[in-house]
Amino acid sequence: MTVATPLKPVDLIQAQFDAYNAQDLDAYCAFFSDDVIVADYNGAVTVSGIDAYRAKYAQVFAEFPLNKAQLLNRMVVGATVVDHERVARAPGGASFEVICIYTLADGRIVRVDFAK
């Protein structure tokens, strides 16, 4: 029997980032805990639970099939990973920047706080 080694936080975040850019909803959602929380930085919770998270990103991927994120910077401190990203909904289209603060526990993302 082989026991899978948990991914390091930086590797887990990179893998979910790659799944996001591939718009592979199943692979993407597999990196999040069942009780994942998404919130605006210092603000309101916007998504609670994996079912709501899956529904949100099914809609995003359907609405923006050419959506891609570009990693501008990444910092890792323990079980917290902070990404600075530029997201474009379509090649050559308008883009926006976001900071994603990922909190990890037990090999999954348990919380994401977004600063826009």
N, CA, C and O atoms as CSV, one atom per row, in Angstrom:
chain,resi,resn,atom,element,x,y,z
A,1,MET,N,N,0.834,-1.174,0.000
A,1,MET,CA,C,0.000,0.000,0.000
A,1,MET,C,C,0.883,1.243,0.000
A,1,MET,O,O,1.855,1.324,0.751
A,2,THR,N,N,0.541,2.204,-0.842
A,2,THR,CA,C,1.298,3.439,-0.950
A,2,THR,C,C,0.498,4.571,-0.323
A,2,THR,O,O,-0.690,4.736,-0.600
A,3,VAL,N,N,1.151,5.332,0.510
A,3,VAL,CA,C,0.513,6.486,1.128
A,3,VAL,C,C,0.974,7.730,0.381
A,3,VAL,O,O,2.173,7.972,0.240
A,4,ALA,N,N,0.014,8.513,-0.093
A,4,ALA,CA,C,0.352,9.737,-0.824
A,4,ALA,C,C,0.911,10.771,0.142
A,4,ALA,O,O,0.362,10.985,1.223
A,5,THR,N,N,1.982,11.395,-0.246
A,5,THR,CA,C,2.568,12.471,0.535
A,5,THR,C,C,1.798,13.746,0.243
A,5,THR,O,O,1.623,14.103,-0.923
A,6,PRO,N,N,1.330,14.445,1.281
A,6,PRO,CA,C,0.618,15.700,1.031
A,6,PRO,C,C,1.502,16.696,0.284
A,6,PRO,O,O,2.716,16.744,0.484
A,7,LEU,N,N,0.880,17.471,-0.561
A,7,LEU,CA,C,1.611,18.502,-1.290
A,7,LEU,C,C,2.056,19.604,-0.345
A,7,LEU,O,O,1.347,19.934,0.605
A,8,LYS,N,N,3.216,20.171,-0.599
A,8,LYS,CA,C,3.639,21.365,0.126
A,8,LYS,C,C,2.659,22.474,-0.235
A,8,LYS,O,O,2.083,22.451,-1.323
A,9,PRO,N,N,2.457,23.442,0.653
A,9,PRO,CA,C,1.510,24.526,0.347
A,9,PRO,C,C,1.755,25.185,-1.011
A,9,PRO,O,O,0.802,25.428,-1.751
A,10,VAL,N,N,2.999,25.474,-1.348
A,10,VAL,CA,C,3.283,26.137,-2.624
A,10,VAL,C,C,2.903,25.246,-3.805
A,10,VAL,O,O,2.420,25.743,-4.822
A,11,ASP,N,N,3.115,23.939,-3.680
A,11,ASP,CA,C,2.777,23.017,-4.760
A,11,ASP,C,C,1.262,22.844,-4.895
A,11,ASP,O,O,0.737,22.745,-6.004
A,12,LEU,N,N,0.574,22.809,-3.768
A,12,LEU,CA,C,-0.881,22.707,-3.797
A,12,LEU,C,C,-1.494,23.933,-4.475
A,12,LEU,O,O,-2.384,23.799,-5.315
A,13,ILE,N,N,-1.025,25.112,-4.115
A,13,ILE,CA,C,-1.564,26.337,-4.714
A,13,ILE,C,C,-1.225,26.400,-6.201
A,13,ILE,O,O,-2.054,26.834,-7.001
A,14,GLN,N,N,-0.031,25.979,-6.580
A,14,GLN,CA,C,0.313,25.975,-8.008
A,14,GLN,C,C,-0.583,24.999,-8.777
A,14,GLN,O,O,-1.025,25.306,-9.884
A,15,ALA,N,N,-0.849,23.843,-8.204
A,15,ALA,CA,C,-1.697,22.849,-8.875
A,15,ALA,C,C,-3.126,23.364,-9.040
A,15,ALA,O,O,-3.737,23.158,-10.089
A,16,GLN,N,N,-3.666,24.033,-8.016
A,16,GLN,CA,C,-5.019,24.581,-8.160
A,16,GLN,C,C,-5.020,25.731,-9.154
A,16,GLN,O,O,-5.994,25.910,-9.885
A,17,PHE,N,N,-3.947,26.514,-9.194
A,17,PHE,CA,C,-3.817,27.613,-10.154
A,17,PHE,C,C,-3.817,27.060,-11.587
A,17,PHE,O,O,-4.466,27.611,-12.476
A,18,ASP,N,N,-3.084,25.974,-11.793
A,18,ASP,CA,C,-3.034,25.343,-13.113
A,18,ASP,C,C,-4.398,24.778,-13.508
A,18,ASP,O,O,-4.810,24.899,-14.661
A,19,ALA,N,N,-5.100,24.160,-12.551
A,19,ALA,CA,C,-6.441,23.622,-12.831
A,19,ALA,C,C,-7.415,24.752,-13.150
A,19,ALA,O,O,-8.275,24.602,-14.018
A,20,TYR,N,N,-7.287,25.887,-12.452
A,20,TYR,CA,C,-8.115,27.065,-12.739
A,20,TYR,C,C,-7.893,27.522,-14.173
A,20,TYR,O,O,-8.850,27.746,-14.914
A,21,ASN,N,N,-6.631,27.661,-14.562
A,21,ASN,CA,C,-6.332,28.131,-15.916
A,21,ASN,C,C,-6.745,27.128,-16.985
A,21,ASN,O,O,-7.035,27.523,-18.115
A,22,ALA,N,N,-6.777,25.844,-16.656
A,22,ALA,CA,C,-7.247,24.817,-17.590
A,22,ALA,C,C,-8.774,24.736,-17.592
A,22,ALA,O,O,-9.363,24.037,-18.417
A,23,GLN,N,N,-9.403,25.447,-16.674
A,23,GLN,CA,C,-10.845,25.407,-16.464
A,23,GLN,C,C,-11.338,23.976,-16.272
A,23,GLN,O,O,-12.385,23.586,-16.789
A,24,ASP,N,N,-10.566,23.211,-15.523
A,24,ASP,CA,C,-10.924,21.840,-15.160
A,24,ASP,C,C,-11.619,21.903,-13.803
A,24,ASP,O,O,-10.970,21.846,-12.758
A,25,LEU,N,N,-12.931,22.021,-13.830
A,25,LEU,CA,C,-13.716,22.268,-12.619
A,25,LEU,C,C,-13.512,21.180,-11.572
A,25,LEU,O,O,-13.349,21.490,-10.392
A,26,ASP,N,N,-13.518,19.921,-11.976
A,26,ASP,CA,C,-13.351,18.835,-11.004
A,26,ASP,C,C,-11.971,18.888,-10.352
A,26,ASP,O,O,-11.860,18.797,-9.130
A,27,ALA,N,N,-10.931,19.033,-11.150
A,27,ALA,CA,C,-9.573,19.109,-10.602
A,27,ALA,C,C,-9.430,20.336,-9.721
A,27,ALA,O,O,-8.840,20.266,-8.642
A,28,TYR,N,N,-9.966,21.459,-10.177
A,28,TYR,CA,C,-9.870,22.710,-9.417
A,28,TYR,C,C,-10.527,22.572,-8.048
A,28,TYR,O,O,-9.925,22.915,-7.031
A,29,CYS,N,N,-11.744,22.078,-8.020
A,29,CYS,CA,C,-12.488,21.985,-6.758
A,29,CYS,C,C,-11.893,20.944,-5.811
A,29,CYS,O,O,-12.118,21.017,-4.603
A,30,ALA,N,N,-11.146,19.988,-6.330
A,30,ALA,CA,C,-10.555,18.947,-5.490
A,30,ALA,C,C,-9.530,19.505,-4.499
A,30,ALA,O,O,-9.195,18.835,-3.522
A,31,PHE,N,N,-9.036,20.703,-4.733
A,31,PHE,CA,C,-8.039,21.301,-3.840
A,31,PHE,C,C,-8.657,22.028,-2.648
A,31,PHE,O,O,-7.936,22.496,-1.768
A,32,PHE,N,N,-9.978,22.124,-2.613
A,32,PHE,CA,C,-10.674,22.889,-1.577
A,32,PHE,C,C,-11.398,21.960,-0.610
A,32,PHE,O,O,-11.883,20.898,-1.000
A,33,SER,N,N,-11.465,22.368,0.647
A,33,SER,CA,C,-12.168,21.575,1.656
A,33,SER,C,C,-13.673,21.664,1.429
A,33,SER,O,O,-14.162,22.585,0.774
A,34,ASP,N,N,-14.388,20.708,1.971
A,34,ASP,CA,C,-15.850,20.697,1.829
A,34,ASP,C,C,-16.493,21.931,2.448
A,34,ASP,O,O,-17.558,22.368,2.010
A,35,ASP,N,N,-15.847,22.494,3.470
A,35,ASP,CA,C,-16.415,23.660,4.153
A,35,ASP,C,C,-15.636,24.942,3.847
A,35,ASP,O,O,-15.539,25.832,4.692
A,36,VAL,N,N,-15.082,25.029,2.635
A,36,VAL,CA,C,-14.305,26.192,2.228
A,36,VAL,C,C,-15.111,27.483,2.412
A,36,VAL,O,O,-16.322,27.523,2.194
A,37,ILE,N,N,-14.406,28.515,2.814
A,37,ILE,CA,C,-14.982,29.859,2.974
A,37,ILE,C,C,-14.226,30.794,2.036
A,37,ILE,O,O,-12.998,30.750,1.957
A,38,VAL,N,N,-14.968,31.634,1.329
A,38,VAL,CA,C,-14.381,32.680,0.478
A,38,VAL,C,C,-14.942,34.004,0.962
A,38,VAL,O,O,-16.143,34.143,1.194
A,39,ALA,N,N,-14.048,34.977,1.109
A,39,ALA,CA,C,-14.477,36.273,1.628
A,39,ALA,C,C,-13.707,37.394,0.951
A,39,ALA,O,O,-12.618,37.192,0.414
A,40,ASP,N,N,-14.293,38.571,0.991
A,40,ASP,CA,C,-13.584,39.772,0.615
A,40,ASP,C,C,-12.634,40.094,1.772
A,40,ASP,O,O,-12.997,39.915,2.935
A,41,TYR,N,N,-11.445,40.557,1.470
A,41,TYR,CA,C,-10.474,40.866,2.510
A,41,TYR,C,C,-11.073,41.838,3.515
A,41,TYR,O,O,-11.549,42.912,3.146
A,42,ASN,N,N,-11.047,41.459,4.775
A,42,ASN,CA,C,-11.654,42.249,5.858
A,42,ASN,C,C,-13.132,42.531,5.621
A,42,ASN,O,O,-13.659,43.536,6.099
A,43,GLY,N,N,-13.807,41.642,4.882
A,43,GLY,CA,C,-15.202,41.897,4.552
A,43,GLY,C,C,-16.062,40.664,4.661
A,43,GLY,O,O,-15.754,39.713,5.379
A,44,ALA,N,N,-17.134,40.716,3.935
A,44,ALA,CA,C,-18.181,39.710,3.998
A,44,ALA,C,C,-17.758,38.390,3.367
A,44,ALA,O,O,-16.969,38.361,2.423
A,45,VAL,N,N,-18.298,37.300,3.906
A,45,VAL,CA,C,-18.157,35.983,3.298
A,45,VAL,C,C,-19.019,35.979,2.041
A,45,VAL,O,O,-20.193,36.348,2.083
A,46,THR,N,N,-18.428,35.559,0.918
A,46,THR,CA,C,-19.154,35.558,-0.352
A,46,THR,C,C,-19.533,34.154,-0.812
A,46,THR,O,O,-20.478,33.988,-1.583
A,47,VAL,N,N,-18.803,33.145,-0.343
A,47,VAL,CA,C,-19.097,31.751,-0.687
A,47,VAL,C,C,-18.822,30.904,0.550
A,47,VAL,O,O,-17.826,31.105,1.245
A,48,SER,N,N,-19.717,29.954,0.815
A,48,SER,CA,C,-19.541,29.058,1.948
A,48,SER,C,C,-19.864,27.635,1.503
A,48,SER,O,O,-20.998,27.337,1.127
A,49,GLY,N,N,-18.862,26.762,1.549
A,49,GLY,CA,C,-19.053,25.361,1.207
A,49,GLY,C,C,-18.675,25.043,-0.234
A,49,GLY,O,O,-18.756,25.889,-1.124
A,50,ILE,N,N,-18.257,23.789,-0.433
A,50,ILE,CA,C,-17.761,23.388,-1.747
A,50,ILE,C,C,-18.856,23.374,-2.807
A,50,ILE,O,O,-18.564,23.640,-3.974
A,51,ASP,N,N,-20.090,23.079,-2.455
A,51,ASP,CA,C,-21.157,23.081,-3.456
A,51,ASP,C,C,-21.367,24.481,-4.023
A,51,ASP,O,O,-21.514,24.648,-5.233
A,52,ALA,N,N,-21.379,25.475,-3.160
A,52,ALA,CA,C,-21.521,26.859,-3.616
A,52,ALA,C,C,-20.282,27.289,-4.408
A,52,ALA,O,O,-20.392,28.015,-5.396
A,53,TYR,N,N,-19.103,26.836,-3.969
A,53,TYR,CA,C,-17.865,27.175,-4.669
A,53,TYR,C,C,-17.867,26.585,-6.078
A,53,TYR,O,O,-17.522,27.261,-7.047
A,54,ARG,N,N,-18.259,25.315,-6.175
A,54,ARG,CA,C,-18.329,24.643,-7.474
A,54,ARG,C,C,-19.312,25.370,-8.395
A,54,ARG,O,O,-19.008,25.594,-9.567
A,55,ALA,N,N,-20.466,25.734,-7.884
A,55,ALA,CA,C,-21.475,26.433,-8.691
A,55,ALA,C,C,-20.940,27.774,-9.185
A,55,ALA,O,O,-21.156,28.147,-10.338
A,56,LYS,N,N,-20.239,28.500,-8.308
A,56,LYS,CA,C,-19.682,29.801,-8.707
A,56,LYS,C,C,-18.698,29.646,-9.863
A,56,LYS,O,O,-18.770,30.389,-10.842
A,57,TYR,N,N,-17.783,28.689,-9.757
A,57,TYR,CA,C,-16.767,28.558,-10.793
A,57,TYR,C,C,-17.269,27.836,-12.042
A,57,TYR,O,O,-16.692,28.004,-13.116
A,58,ALA,N,N,-18.317,27.046,-11.926
A,58,ALA,CA,C,-18.972,26.493,-13.125
A,58,ALA,C,C,-19.530,27.657,-13.940
A,58,ALA,O,O,-19.435,27.665,-15.167
A,59,GLN,N,N,-20.109,28.635,-13.253
A,59,GLN,CA,C,-20.654,29.822,-13.922
A,59,GLN,C,C,-19.537,30.676,-14.519
A,59,GLN,O,O,-19.648,31.126,-15.659
A,60,VAL,N,N,-18.458,30.903,-13.760
A,60,VAL,CA,C,-17.332,31.709,-14.255
A,60,VAL,C,C,-16.732,31.067,-15.507
A,60,VAL,O,O,-16.502,31.753,-16.504
A,61,PHE,N,N,-16.481,29.770,-15.464
A,61,PHE,CA,C,-15.865,29.087,-16.603
A,61,PHE,C,C,-16.794,29.073,-17.814
A,61,PHE,O,O,-16.328,29.155,-18.950
A,62,ALA,N,N,-18.105,28.970,-17.582
A,62,ALA,CA,C,-19.064,29.001,-18.699
A,62,ALA,C,C,-19.159,30.402,-19.302
A,62,ALA,O,O,-19.232,30.555,-20.522
A,63,GLU,N,N,-19.160,31.412,-18.452
A,63,GLU,CA,C,-19.304,32.793,-18.914
A,63,GLU,C,C,-18.027,33.319,-19.580
A,63,GLU,O,O,-18.092,34.119,-20.514
A,64,PHE,N,N,-16.879,32.870,-19.099
A,64,PHE,CA,C,-15.587,33.357,-19.609
A,64,PHE,C,C,-14.706,32.168,-20.007
A,64,PHE,O,O,-13.762,31.846,-19.286
A,65,PRO,N,N,-14.989,31.514,-21.128
A,65,PRO,CA,C,-14.248,30.296,-21.495
A,65,PRO,C,C,-12.775,30.521,-21.827
A,65,PRO,O,O,-12.013,29.557,-21.899
A,66,LEU,N,N,-12.362,31.759,-22.027
A,66,LEU,CA,C,-10.950,32.057,-22.317
A,66,LEU,C,C,-10.247,32.730,-21.136
A,66,LEU,O,O,-9.122,33.213,-21.268
A,67,ASN,N,N,-10.915,32.757,-19.990
A,67,ASN,CA,C,-10.393,33.350,-18.765
A,67,ASN,C,C,-9.045,32.718,-18.386
A,67,ASN,O,O,-8.908,31.494,-18.388
A,68,LYS,N,N,-8.058,33.556,-18.062
A,68,LYS,CA,C,-6.747,33.077,-17.610
A,68,LYS,C,C,-6.207,33.998,-16.536
A,68,LYS,O,O,-6.410,35.212,-16.574
A,69,ALA,N,N,-5.517,33.402,-15.578
A,69,ALA,CA,C,-4.832,34.174,-14.548
A,69,ALA,C,C,-3.334,34.091,-14.796
A,69,ALA,O,O,-2.812,33.047,-15.188
A,70,GLN,N,N,-2.657,35.196,-14.563
A,70,GLN,CA,C,-1.201,35.257,-14.671
A,70,GLN,C,C,-0.666,35.538,-13.276
A,70,GLN,O,O,-1.073,36.505,-12.632
A,71,LEU,N,N,0.238,34.698,-12.814
A,71,LEU,CA,C,0.838,34.889,-11.505
A,71,LEU,C,C,1.889,35.987,-11.583
A,71,LEU,O,O,2.837,35.892,-12.363
A,72,LEU,N,N,1.721,37.025,-10.778
A,72,LEU,CA,C,2.677,38.129,-10.735
A,72,LEU,C,C,3.665,37.975,-9.583
A,72,LEU,O,O,4.829,38.359,-9.698
A,73,ASN,N,N,3.189,37.405,-8.465
A,73,ASN,CA,C,4.044,37.223,-7.297
A,73,ASN,C,C,3.387,36.215,-6.371
A,73,ASN,O,O,2.162,36.097,-6.328
A,74,ARG,N,N,4.218,35.487,-5.628
A,74,ARG,CA,C,3.696,34.511,-4.654
A,74,ARG,C,C,4.580,34.554,-3.427
A,74,ARG,O,O,5.806,34.597,-3.529
A,75,MET,N,N,3.941,34.543,-2.253
A,75,MET,CA,C,4.645,34.456,-0.969
A,75,MET,C,C,4.050,33.300,-0.185
A,75,MET,O,O,2.841,33.068,-0.220
A,76,VAL,N,N,4.906,32.579,0.520
A,76,VAL,CA,C,4.467,31.449,1.334
A,76,VAL,C,C,5.010,31.623,2.736
A,76,VAL,O,O,6.212,31.802,2.931
A,77,VAL,N,N,4.112,31.571,3.719
A,77,VAL,CA,C,4.502,31.600,5.119
A,77,VAL,C,C,3.694,30.506,5.810
A,77,VAL,O,O,2.492,30.652,6.031
A,78,GLY,N,N,4.366,29.414,6.145
A,78,GLY,CA,C,3.681,28.298,6.779
A,78,GLY,C,C,2.554,27.767,5.912
A,78,GLY,O,O,2.777,27.381,4.764
A,79,ALA,N,N,1.344,27.746,6.457
A,79,ALA,CA,C,0.168,27.226,5.757
A,79,ALA,C,C,-0.643,28.334,5.089
A,79,ALA,O,O,-1.823,28.155,4.789
A,80,THR,N,N,-0.004,29.473,4.861
A,80,THR,CA,C,-0.660,30.587,4.176
A,80,THR,C,C,0.130,30.921,2.917
A,80,THR,O,O,1.352,31.071,2.947
A,81,VAL,N,N,-0.597,31.034,1.815
A,81,VAL,CA,C,0.021,31.393,0.537
A,81,VAL,C,C,-0.710,32.619,0.013
A,81,VAL,O,O,-1.940,32.665,-0.007
A,82,VAL,N,N,0.067,33.614,-0.410
A,82,VAL,CA,C,-0.502,34.846,-0.949
A,82,VAL,C,C,-0.060,34.973,-2.406
A,82,VAL,O,O,1.132,35.008,-2.711
A,83,ASP,N,N,-1.046,35.042,-3.290
A,83,ASP,CA,C,-0.777,35.226,-4.717
A,83,ASP,C,C,-1.232,36.609,-5.154
A,83,ASP,O,O,-2.292,37.081,-4.744
A,84,HIS,N,N,-0.428,37.252,-5.984
A,84,HIS,CA,C,-0.817,38.481,-6.674
A,84,HIS,C,C,-0.990,38.069,-8.127
A,84,HIS,O,O,-0.044,37.609,-8.765
A,85,GLU,N,N,-2.208,38.237,-8.650
A,85,GLU,CA,C,-2.529,37.749,-9.987
A,85,GLU,C,C,-3.120,38.857,-10.853
A,85,GLU,O,O,-3.715,39.815,-10.359
A,86,ARG,N,N,-2.934,38.693,-12.153
A,86,ARG,CA,C,-3.644,39.503,-13.146
A,86,ARG,C,C,-4.543,38.533,-13.903
A,86,ARG,O,O,-4.083,37.521,-14.431
A,87,VAL,N,N,-5.821,38.857,-13.948
A,87,VAL,CA,C,-6.808,37.988,-14.589
A,87,VAL,C,C,-7.366,38.698,-15.815
A,87,VAL,O,O,-7.772,39.858,-15.749
A,88,ALA,N,N,-7.378,37.984,-16.930
A,88,ALA,CA,C,-7.968,38.492,-18.174
A,88,ALA,C,C,-9.098,37.549,-18.557
A,88,ALA,O,O,-8.911,36.334,-18.625
A,89,ARG,N,N,-10.263,38.114,-18.806
A,89,ARG,CA,C,-11.423,37.305,-19.170
A,89,ARG,C,C,-11.333,36.775,-20.592
A,89,ARG,O,O,-11.982,35.784,-20.927
A,90,ALA,N,N,-10.530,37.429,-21.436
A,90,ALA,CA,C,-10.319,36.996,-22.815
A,90,ALA,C,C,-8.977,37.545,-23.274
A,90,ALA,O,O,-8.556,38.600,-22.798
A,91,PRO,N,N,-8.288,36.852,-24.194
A,91,PRO,CA,C,-7.007,37.352,-24.693
A,91,PRO,C,C,-7.150,38.765,-25.266
A,91,PRO,O,O,-8.023,39.026,-26.095
A,92,GLY,N,N,-6.293,39.657,-24.817
A,92,GLY,CA,C,-6.329,41.033,-25.296
A,92,GLY,C,C,-7.439,41.875,-24.700
A,92,GLY,O,O,-7.548,43.065,-24.995
A,93,GLY,N,N,-8.264,41.263,-23.862
A,93,GLY,CA,C,-9.382,41.995,-23.257
A,93,GLY,C,C,-8.959,42.689,-21.982
A,93,GLY,O,O,-7.793,42.669,-21.590
A,94,ALA,N,N,-9.933,43.298,-21.352
A,94,ALA,CA,C,-9.686,43.988,-20.095
A,94,ALA,C,C,-9.203,42.986,-19.045
A,94,ALA,O,O,-9.591,41.817,-19.053
A,95,SER,N,N,-8.358,43.466,-18.151
A,95,SER,CA,C,-7.865,42.616,-17.073
A,95,SER,C,C,-8.006,43.348,-15.743
A,95,SER,O,O,-8.247,44.554,-15.698
A,96,PHE,N,N,-7.850,42.593,-14.673
A,96,PHE,CA,C,-7.871,43.181,-13.336
A,96,PHE,C,C,-6.861,42.434,-12.486
A,96,PHE,O,O,-6.494,41.298,-12.786
A,97,GLU,N,N,-6.418,43.085,-11.422
A,97,GLU,CA,C,-5.479,42.459,-10.504
A,97,GLU,C,C,-6.189,42.120,-9.205
A,97,GLU,O,O,-7.117,42.810,-8.781
A,98,VAL,N,N,-5.729,41.040,-8.583
A,98,VAL,CA,C,-6.321,40.565,-7.344
A,98,VAL,C,C,-5.228,39.952,-6.478
A,98,VAL,O,O,-4.252,39.397,-6.984
A,99,ILE,N,N,-5.404,40.059,-5.190
A,99,ILE,CA,C,-4.555,39.347,-4.243
A,99,ILE,C,C,-5.414,38.252,-3.626
A,99,ILE,O,O,-6.506,38.513,-3.121
A,100,CYS,N,N,-4.907,37.023,-3.674
A,100,CYS,CA,C,-5.608,35.863,-3.123
A,100,CYS,C,C,-4.816,35.374,-1.918
A,100,CYS,O,O,-3.639,35.036,-2.036
A,101,ILE,N,N,-5.460,35.339,-0.773
A,101,ILE,CA,C,-4.818,34.872,0.446
A,101,ILE,C,C,-5.426,33.515,0.769
A,101,ILE,O,O,-6.582,33.419,1.181
A,102,TYR,N,N,-4.625,32.465,0.575
A,102,TYR,CA,C,-5.088,31.096,0.766
A,102,TYR,C,C,-4.656,30.599,2.139
A,102,TYR,O,O,-3.488,30.722,2.507
A,103,THR,N,N,-5.589,30.042,2.890
A,103,THR,CA,C,-5.297,29.385,4.153
A,103,THR,C,C,-5.506,27.891,3.952
A,103,THR,O,O,-6.561,27.458,3.488
A,104,LEU,N,N,-4.480,27.099,4.310
A,104,LEU,CA,C,-4.527,25.660,4.104
A,104,LEU,C,C,-4.556,24.911,5.425
A,104,LEU,O,O,-3.992,25.359,6.424
A,105,ALA,N,N,-5.224,23.761,5.414
A,105,ALA,CA,C,-5.233,22.851,6.562
A,105,ALA,C,C,-5.519,21.450,6.035
A,105,ALA,O,O,-6.357,21.267,5.152
A,106,ASP,N,N,-4.828,20.482,6.574
A,106,ASP,CA,C,-5.038,19.080,6.201
A,106,ASP,C,C,-4.949,18.853,4.699
A,106,ASP,O,O,-5.710,18.059,4.147
A,107,GLY,N,N,-4.022,19.546,4.027
A,107,GLY,CA,C,-3.786,19.328,2.616
A,107,GLY,C,C,-4.828,19.897,1.679
A,107,GLY,O,O,-4.891,19.504,0.514
A,108,ARG,N,N,-5.649,20.817,2.165
A,108,ARG,CA,C,-6.687,21.449,1.332
A,108,ARG,C,C,-6.738,22.948,1.627
A,108,ARG,O,O,-6.239,23.421,2.648
A,109,ILE,N,N,-7.353,23.672,0.704
A,109,ILE,CA,C,-7.590,25.097,0.909
A,109,ILE,C,C,-8.886,25.219,1.702
A,109,ILE,O,O,-9.937,24.747,1.269
A,110,VAL,N,N,-8.801,25.859,2.868
A,110,VAL,CA,C,-9.979,25.997,3.726
A,110,VAL,C,C,-10.583,27.390,3.685
A,110,VAL,O,O,-11.737,27.596,4.063
A,111,ARG,N,N,-9.783,28.344,3.217
A,111,ARG,CA,C,-10.283,29.731,3.155
A,111,ARG,C,C,-9.505,30.485,2.083
A,111,ARG,O,O,-8.304,30.285,1.898
A,112,VAL,N,N,-10.233,31.368,1.376
A,112,VAL,CA,C,-9.610,32.281,0.426
A,112,VAL,C,C,-10.159,33.667,0.706
A,112,VAL,O,O,-11.373,33.866,0.739
A,113,ASP,N,N,-9.268,34.621,0.907
A,113,ASP,CA,C,-9.664,36.026,1.060
A,113,ASP,C,C,-9.126,36.780,-0.154
A,113,ASP,O,O,-7.950,36.668,-0.502
A,114,PHE,N,N,-10.006,37.546,-0.786
A,114,PHE,CA,C,-9.643,38.292,-1.999
A,114,PHE,C,C,-9.564,39.788,-1.706
A,114,PHE,O,O,-10.473,40.358,-1.104
A,115,ALA,N,N,-8.474,40.417,-2.136
A,115,ALA,CA,C,-8.354,41.869,-2.101
A,115,ALA,C,C,-8.289,42.333,-3.555
A,115,ALA,O,O,-7.437,41.886,-4.323
A,116,LYS,N,N,-9.195,43.230,-3.917
A,116,LYS,CA,C,-9.253,43.721,-5.306
A,116,LYS,C,C,-9.061,45.219,-5.325
A,116,LYS,O,O,-9.075,45.830,-6.393
